[in-house]
Amino acid sequence: MNIDKVIDAIANNVPASRPTTTAKIKQIQLESGLDDYDFLDALTYLESLGMIQIRKGNLQIKRINISTSFPK
């Protein structure tokens, strides 16, 4: 499932301590193996669950804030 791929990719690229933040957007997307549409769809779903917060600038994702509810 795409959600699991994104969760695993994020977990591999951020420290275990929560809350935290990352700007490794391209690396996370590459590790997930998803295209732009499916990657954004998965991130939006995780945001709706309160696990992450997507930060955008110039119509691009710049940072992802990881909440304490995100799996370690």
C-alpha positions in Angstrom: 0.0 0.0 0.0 1.2 3.5 -0.8 0.7 4.8 2.7 3.0 2.1 4.1 5.7 3.0 1.6 5.6 6.6 2.5 5.6 5.9 6.3 8.6 3.6 5.9 10.4 6.2 3.7 9.8 9.0 6.2 10.8 6.9 9.1 14.1 6.0 7.4 14.9 9.7 6.8 14.1 11.3 10.2 15.3 10.8 13.7 13.3 8.6 16.0 12.5 11.5 18.4 9.1 13.1 17.8 8.0 15.8 17.0 10.6 16.5 14.3 10.8 18.0 10.8 12.4 17.2 7.5 13.2 18.8 4.2 14.3 15.6 2.5 11.2 15.5 0.3 12.8 14.2 -2.9 14.8 11.5 -1.0 11.6 10.3 0.8 9.7 10.3 -2.5 12.5 8.3 -4.2 12.6 5.7 -1.4 8.8 5.4 -1.6 9.0 4.6 -5.3 5.8 6.7 -5.9 5.1 9.2 -8.7 4.3 12.8 -7.8 0.5 12.2 -7.7 0.5 9.1 -5.5 3.2 10.6 -3.2 1.1 13.7 -2.7 -2.0 11.6 -2.2 -0.3 9.5 0.5 1.1 12.6 2.3 -2.3 14.3 2.2 -3.9 11.2 3.8 -1.2 11.1 6.5 -1.9 14.8 7.1 -5.6 14.2 7.5 -4.8 11.6 10.2 -2.7 14.2 12.1 0.6 12.3 11.7 2.3 15.0 9.6 1.9 18.6 8.5 2.9 19.5 4.9 4.6 22.9 4.5 4.6 24.4 1.1 6.4 27.3 -0.6 6.2 28.4 -4.2 3.6 25.6 -4.8 6.1 22.9 -3.8 6.4 20.8 -0.6 9.3 22.3 1.3 9.1 20.6 4.7 7.2 17.9 6.5 6.5 18.3 10.2 6.3 14.9 11.9 4.0 14.7 14.9 4.2 12.5 18.0 1.5 10.2 16.6 3.8 9.2 13.6 5.1 5.7 14.0 8.8 5.3 15.1 
